[in-house]
Amino acid sequence: MSQRTFSRFPLHTRTDVPATIMTSQRLFQQFVVDAWAVVDQSKLSWFRLNQARIRTDLYNGLADVLQQGDMNLSIVGRSIILP
C-alpha cells in the first residue's frame, strides 16, 4: 500500500462511521498538509535513490554536452534527473 493510499483512506466518507476527522477544523488541515508533505518527500527520495532506473537514452544529449566540454564542470553540482 502506498503512502498516498494510506493517507487518503481516512478522508473517505462512510455511512457507518462518524466523520470526526472532517470536523476537526485546524487539526484536519494539519493532517492534510503533513500527509501531502510525506508523500511528496517520499517521491523525491525515490527519484534520488533510483537514478539508474530512470536514466534512459533520452538523456544522452546531456551527457554528450558534458563530455564535449561545453560546460564548466567545476560549478556543476550533483545532478538529479526528474521525469
C-alpha positions in Angstrom: 0.0 0.0 0.0 1.4 3.4 -1.0 1.7 6.3 1.4 -0.7 8.2 -0.7 -3.4 5.5 -0.4 -2.8 5.2 3.3 -3.2 8.9 3.8 -6.4 9.1 1.6 -8.2 6.3 3.5 -9.4 8.4 6.5 -10.7 11.1 4.1 -13.4 8.9 2.5 -16.9 9.4 3.8 -18.6 6.4 5.4 -22.2 6.0 6.4 -21.5 3.8 9.4 -18.6 5.8 11.0 -18.8 9.4 12.2 -16.6 11.8 10.3 -14.6 13.1 13.2 -11.5 14.0 11.2 -13.6 16.2 8.9 -15.0 18.2 11.8 -11.6 18.7 13.5 -11.0 22.0 11.6 -7.3 23.0 12.0 -6.3 19.5 13.0 -7.8 18.2 9.8 -5.9 20.9 7.8 -2.7 20.0 9.5 -3.2 16.3 8.8 -3.8 17.0 5.1 -0.7 19.2 4.8 1.5 16.7 6.7 0.3 13.8 4.6 1.0 15.8 1.4 4.5 16.6 2.6 5.3 13.0 3.5 4.1 11.7 0.1 6.0 14.4 -1.8 9.2 13.8 0.1 8.8 10.1 -0.5 8.6 10.6 -4.2 11.6 12.9 -4.3 13.6 10.4 -2.2 12.7 7.6 -4.7 13.9 9.8 -7.6 17.2 10.5 -5.8 17.8 6.9 -4.9 16.8 5.3 -8.2 18.6 7.5 -10.7 20.0 4.5 -12.6 16.4 3.2 -13.3 15.1 6.5 -14.7 18.0 7.4 -16.9 17.2 6.4 -20.4 18.6 7.1 -23.9 16.8 10.5 -23.8 19.5 11.9 -21.6 22.4 11.0 -23.9 22.3 14.6 -25.3 23.0 15.9 -21.8 25.9 13.5 -21.4 27.3 14.5 -24.8 27.4 18.2 -23.8 29.2 17.4 -20.6 31.8 15.2 -22.4 32.5 17.8 -25.1 33.4 20.4 -22.5 30.8 23.0 -23.4 30.0 23.3 -19.8 32.2 24.2 -16.8 32.1 21.1 -14.7 33.7 22.7 -11.7 30.5 24.7 -11.0 28.1 21.8 -11.6 26.9 20.1 -8.5 25.3 16.7 -8.2 22.6 16.3 -10.8 19.4 14.5 -10.1 17.1 13.8 -13.0 13.4 14.2 -12.5 11.0 12.6 -15.0 
